């Protein structure tokens, strides 16, 4: 029998807010966290908007010395993890550090650290001493582990935009396998840099719509690309009996994970959505659930011409006629596309959708594209009973990941 895994804590830093409570309030209100691109000079690029974390000052949350040794993506992860641990009531002595781990997803790493290093080199100066420890992806989970004294498995999952989702799936498998009893997991990313924005623009992936309110419009006929975002979404996963023994509150149960690869195009999903559909079917099988038991899908929904119709087809393939009875929404119209952090942030939103029986809206969507014909919760969110949610992520390289959260029942 599988060890049951539950969510006992959550934390986030994202373009809407710097904590879970305010993020969820913004999601329910249908607020947009997208604004003008300010972290770099937008005049150089055709994309003029971004979903930035506003007024970021890591020292408001973390020790000044520690912050100096962290890239921006690591700062986001550490702040969100701190909130999640506090939310879960996990302090020294309440868990076995040797049976506790950190598994976080990331797509890019410390791009701004790389850029600064090259500036130093080409100015005939030496790179900063902490350049390597700051830029590499595993430093996010490593710093989280150091801060909380977790001595079990600690690593980064790198599957582009599916990284946060796959990290949570890996954490689920670690606990089920008996390797760990508690894992800090989710996603982290700070990709708004010259190299990333220029690179995404070169492959025409980013929106060129300068209006923040309509730049990200998933499933809309006028969508033209994703809006780059940043942040972190962190969950505490625990084995059920471990959580119950310490009297932890339980938000929801994580019951299913599916992971596939298209093995096709390096940047585009399989044209028929086969890989995404198979990932969803595997998650359902892992959960021991039928398609009809899912009420809501928090979609990847990037607002790109390629992704949205293919993801729609994947949902229809996986869910059959039930696809038309589901509510499907993309919350990226509010948060932007936070790349490796997206899966973590959207997992938190999925859990809270169950807790509050609330279907978040796809804001920015005005007129559905001809090949996007599901119920995308257009306009504003709605209340309704939600017992189970599937959230999916699709990444460059053909990576597909799907998670299923359900209402916890003892």
C-alpha positions in Angstrom: 0.0 0.0 0.0 1.3 3.5 -1.0 2.3 5.8 1.8 -0.1 8.7 1.7 1.3 12.2 1.2 -0.3 15.4 2.3 0.4 19.2 2.0 1.0 20.8 5.4 2.6 24.1 4.6 2.9 26.6 1.7 5.0 29.7 0.9 5.4 31.9 -2.1 7.0 35.0 -3.6 5.5 36.0 -7.0 4.4 39.0 -9.1 1.1 39.2 -7.2 2.4 39.1 -3.6 5.2 38.0 -1.3 3.1 35.5 0.7 0.3 32.9 0.2 -2.5 34.8 1.9 -2.1 38.0 -0.2 -1.5 35.9 -3.4 -4.7 34.0 -2.9 -6.7 37.2 -2.3 -5.3 38.6 -5.5 -6.1 35.4 -7.4 -9.7 35.5 -6.2 -10.0 39.1 -7.1 -8.6 38.5 -10.6 -5.7 40.9 -10.2 -2.9 41.2 -12.8 0.7 41.1 -11.6 2.1 41.9 -15.0 3.5 45.4 -15.6 6.2 47.2 -17.6 9.6 45.5 -18.0 11.9 47.4 -15.6 14.6 45.0 -14.4 16.4 45.5 -17.7 16.3 48.1 -20.5 13.1 47.3 -22.4 14.1 49.6 -25.3 16.3 46.8 -26.6 13.7 44.2 -27.0 10.3 43.8 -28.7 8.7 42.5 -25.5 8.0 45.4 -23.2 6.2 43.7 -20.3 7.0 41.3 -17.5 5.6 39.8 -14.3 8.2 41.0 -11.9 8.3 40.6 -8.1 7.7 44.2 -7.0 10.0 46.2 -4.6 12.1 43.1 -3.9 14.4 43.4 -0.9 15.5 40.0 0.4 17.0 41.4 3.6 13.4 42.2 4.7 13.1 38.4 5.2 16.6 36.9 5.4 20.0 37.6 7.1 22.0 40.2 5.2 25.2 38.1 5.1 23.3 35.1 3.7 21.6 37.2 1.0 24.9 38.4 -0.3 25.7 34.8 -1.1 22.5 34.1 -3.0 21.3 34.8 -6.6 17.9 36.2 -7.0 16.2 32.8 -7.6 17.7 31.4 -4.4 16.5 34.4 -2.4 13.0 33.7 -3.7 13.2 30.1 -2.8 14.6 30.7 0.7 11.9 33.3 1.6 9.1 31.1 0.3 10.5 28.1 2.1 10.7 30.1 5.3 7.0 30.9 5.0 6.1 27.3 4.2 8.0 25.9 7.2 6.4 28.4 9.5 3.0 27.7 8.0 3.5 24.0 8.7 4.7 24.6 12.2 8.0 22.8 11.5 10.8 23.9 13.8 13.9 22.3 15.1 13.0 19.1 17.0 9.7 18.6 15.2 11.2 16.5 12.4 14.1 14.1 11.8 16.7 16.1 9.7 18.0 12.9 8.2 14.6 11.9 6.9 13.8 15.4 5.5 14.8 16.7 2.1 14.7 19.6 -0.3 13.7 19.0 -4.0 13.2 22.2 -6.0 12.6 22.8 -9.7 14.4 25.4 -11.7 14.8 26.1 -15.4 17.6 28.6 -15.9 19.6 29.4 -12.7 21.4 32.6 -12.0 21.5 34.3 -15.4 22.1 37.7 -13.8 25.2 36.3 -12.1 26.5 34.9 -15.4 26.0 38.3 -17.1 27.8 40.2 -14.3 30.7 37.7 -14.6 31.1 38.3 -18.3 31.0 42.1 -17.7 33.9 41.7 -15.3 35.9 39.5 -17.6 35.5 41.8 -20.6 36.5 44.7 -18.4 39.7 43.0 -17.5 38.6 42.4 -14.0 38.2 39.3 -11.9 34.8 37.7 -11.4 33.3 37.9 -7.9 34.4 35.2 -5.5 30.9 33.7 -5.1 30.1 33.7 -8.8 29.9 29.9 -9.2 28.1 29.1 -5.9 25.5 31.7 -6.7 24.7 30.8 -10.3 24.4 27.0 -10.3 20.9 25.6 -9.9 21.4 23.3 -6.9 22.4 26.3 -4.7 18.6 27.0 -4.3 17.8 23.8 -2.6 21.2 23.7 -0.8 20.6 27.1 0.8 17.1 26.1 1.9 18.6 22.9 3.4 21.2 24.9 5.2 18.7 27.4 6.6 16.5 24.7 8.1 19.0 21.9 8.8 17.6 19.3 6.4 20.1 16.5 5.8 18.2 14.1 3.5 18.0 14.2 -0.3 18.7 17.7 -1.6 18.7 18.5 -5.3 17.3 20.5 -8.2 15.1 19.2 -11.0 15.7 20.8 -14.4 12.9 20.3 -16.9 12.4 23.8 -18.1 8.8 25.0 -17.5 7.8 21.7 -16.0 10.5 21.8 -13.4 8.4 22.9 -10.4 5.8 20.2 -11.1 8.4 17.5 -11.6 10.1 18.5 -8.4 6.9 18.0 -6.5 6.4 14.7 -8.2 9.9 13.6 -7.2 9.2 14.6 -3.6 6.0 12.6 -3.7 8.0 9.5 -4.9 10.7 10.0 -2.3 8.1 10.0 0.5 6.2 7.1 -0.9 9.4 5.1 -1.3 10.2 5.6 2.4 13.3 7.6 1.7 11.9 10.7 3.5 9.0 11.7 5.8 9.0 15.4 4.9 10.2 17.3 1.8 10.4 21.0 1.0 9.5 21.1 -2.6 8.2 23.3 -5.5 9.8 25.7 -8.0 12.0 28.8 -8.1 13.1 31.2 -11.0 14.5 34.6 -11.7 14.8 34.7 -15.5 14.2 38.3 -16.2 17.7 39.1 -17.6 19.2 40.4 -20.8 20.2 36.9 -22.0 16.9 35.3 -21.2 14.6 38.0 -22.6 16.7 38.4 -25.8 16.9 34.6 -26.2 13.1 34.1 -25.8 12.5 37.1 -28.2 14.7 35.6 -30.8 12.6 32.5 -31.0 9.4 34.6 -30.9 8.2 33.1 -27.6 7.5 36.3 -25.7 4.5 38.6 -26.2 5.0 41.9 -28.1 1.8 43.3 -26.7 2.8 46.3 -24.6 -0.5 46.4 -22.6 0.1 44.6 -19.3 -3.7 43.8 -18.9 -3.9 42.0 -22.3 -0.4 40.8 -22.9 -1.1 37.4 -21.4 -4.4 36.1 -22.7 -4.4 32.3 -22.6 -6.6 30.5 -25.1 -7.6 33.8 -26.7 -7.6 34.2 -30.5 -5.3 37.2 -30.2 -2.7 35.7 -27.9 0.9 36.2 -29.3 3.3 34.8 -26.7 4.0 34.3 -23.0 4.8 37.0 -20.4 8.1 36.2 -18.6 7.7 36.1 -14.8 9.7 35.2 -11.7 9.2 34.0 -8.1 8.9 30.8 -6.1 6.2 28.5 -5.0 7.1 26.1 -2.1 5.0 23.3 -0.5 5.7 21.1 2.5 4.9 17.5 1.7 4.6 15.0 4.6 3.8 11.4 5.0 0.4 11.3 6.5 1.1 9.5 9.7 4.2 11.8 10.3 1.9 14.9 9.9 -0.8 13.5 12.1 1.6 12.5 14.9 2.6 16.1 15.3 -0.9 17.5 15.0 -0.3 19.3 11.7 -3.0 21.0 9.7 -3.6 19.4 6.4 -4.5 21.4 3.3 -4.9 18.6 0.8 -3.6 15.2 -0.3 -1.3 14.7 -3.2 -2.4 11.5 -4.9 -1.1 11.4 -8.4 1.9 12.2 -10.6 2.5 11.6 -14.3 5.6 12.5 -16.3 6.4 12.0 -19.9 8.6 13.2 -22.8 7.4 14.0 -26.3 10.8 13.1 -27.8 9.9 15.4 -30.7 10.6 19.1 -31.1 13.0 20.9 -28.8 10.7 23.9 -28.1 7.2 22.9 -29.3 4.9 20.3 -27.8 3.9 17.3 -29.9 1.3 18.6 -32.4 -1.5 16.3 -31.2 -0.7 16.8 -27.5 0.1 13.1 -27.1 2.8 13.6 -24.5 0.7 15.9 -22.4 -2.3 13.7 -22.6 -0.3 10.6 -21.6 1.1 12.6 -18.6 -2.5 13.3 -17.4 -3.6 9.7 -17.9 -0.6 8.5 -15.9 -1.4 10.9 -13.1 -5.0 9.6 -13.0 -3.8 6.0 -13.0 -1.3 6.8 -10.2 -4.1 8.3 -8.2 -6.4 5.4 -8.9 -9.0 7.9 -10.1 -11.4 8.2 -13.1 -11.5 11.3 -15.3 -14.9 12.1 -14.0 -13.6 12.6 -10.5 -11.6 15.7 -11.5 -13.5 19.0 -11.3 -10.8 21.5 -12.2 -7.6 21.7 -14.3 -5.1 24.4 -13.6 -3.7 24.5 -17.1 -0.2 25.3 -18.3 -1.9 27.9 -20.5 1.0 30.0 -21.6 -0.8 32.3 -24.0 1.3 31.2 -26.9 -0.1 30.3 -30.4 1.4 26.8 -30.2 0.8 25.7 -26.6 -2.9 26.6 -25.9 -4.7 24.5 -28.7 -2.3 21.6 -28.2 -2.9 21.6 -24.5 -6.6 21.8 -25.1 -6.4 18.8 -27.4 -4.4 16.9 -24.7 -7.1 17.5 -22.1 -9.8 16.3 -24.5 -7.7 13.2 -25.3 -7.1 12.4 -21.6 -10.6 13.2 -20.3 -12.8 12.4 -23.3 -16.4 13.8 -23.0 -15.7 14.8 -19.4 -13.3 17.5 -20.8 -16.4 19.6 -21.6 -17.8 19.3 -18.1 -14.5 20.4 -16.4 -13.5 23.9 -15.6 -10.1 24.7 -17.0 -8.2 27.9 -16.3 -4.7 29.4 -16.7 -3.7 31.7 -13.8 -0.7 32.9 -15.8 -2.8 35.9 -16.9 -2.3 37.0 -13.3 1.2 35.7 -12.4 2.9 35.7 -15.8 4.9 32.6 -16.8 7.4 32.0 -14.0 9.2 29.2 -15.9 10.6 26.7 -13.3 8.6 28.4 -10.5 5.3 28.1 -12.4 4.5 24.5 -11.3 5.1 25.4 -7.6 3.0 28.5 -7.7 0.2 26.8 -9.6 0.3 23.8 -7.2 -0.4 26.2 -4.3 -3.3 27.8 -6.3 -4.7 24.3 -7.0 -4.6 23.4 -3.3 -6.3 26.6 -2.3 -8.9 26.1 -5.0 -9.9 22.9 -3.2 -9.7 24.5 0.2 -12.0 27.4 -0.7 -14.1 25.7 -3.4 -13.1 28.4 -5.9 -12.3 28.2 -9.6 -9.7 30.9 -10.5 -10.4 32.8 -13.7 -8.4 33.0 -16.9 -8.1 36.8 -17.0 -7.2 38.5 -20.3 -9.3 35.9 -22.2 -11.9 37.7 -24.2 -12.6 35.6 -27.3 -11.7 31.9 -27.4 -9.7 30.7 -30.4 -11.5 28.4 -32.7 -9.4 25.4 -31.5 -9.8 26.3 -27.8 -13.3 25.2 -27.0 -13.4 24.2 -23.3 -14.8 26.1 -20.2 -11.8 28.3 -19.4 -13.5 30.3 -16.5 -13.5 33.5 -18.6 -13.8 36.9 -17.0 -13.8 36.2 -13.2 -13.5 33.2 -10.9 -16.5 31.3 -9.6 -17.4 29.4 -6.5 -18.2 25.7 -6.8 -17.4 22.4 -5.1 -13.9 21.1 -5.9 -12.8 17.7 -4.6 -9.9 17.1 -6.9 -7.6 19.2 -9.2 -5.2 18.3 -11.9 -2.4 20.8 -12.6 -0.1 20.3 -15.6 3.1 21.8 -16.9 4.7 21.5 -20.3 8.4 22.4 -20.9 10.9 23.0 -23.7 12.5 19.7 -24.5 9.1 18.0 -24.6 8.8 17.6 -20.9 5.3 17.0 -19.5 4.3 16.8 -15.8 0.9 16.4 -14.1 -0.1 16.4 -10.5 -3.4 15.6 -8.8 -4.4 17.0 -5.5 -7.6 16.0 -3.8 -9.6 16.9 -0.7 -8.1 15.2 2.3 -10.2 12.5 4.0 -8.9 10.6 7.0 
